[in-house]
């Protein structure tokens, strides 16, 4: 007696990343399972940057630009950690 065993497809590991860019430097700020969640996070991060725009200009800090990109889990940097909205002010940004 033979049985047909259905093999499930490999799990799709694609997710959506919010990427912070300052000049030529970019960092993955956060990852989400859906594009909608990533768009909401990007909007929140942009709002935080606008709220501190005066401070950033007086401190001569470049303001980050945020974008959304599809990403696979394997493409994340090895010791990746989420980046706070104004995390680029941290010395570890570069």
JOQUIRA-V230482 format. One line per field, one symbol per residue. psi: psi as a letter, one per 30 degrees, with the letter a starting at -180 (. if undefined). Layout:
BEGIN
psi=???
END
This chain:
BEGIN
psi=kkkkkkkllkkjgkakkkkkkjbfkkkjelllfleeeeeeeeeeeeeeeeegeeeeefghkkklkklkkkkleffkkehkkkklegfffkfge.
END
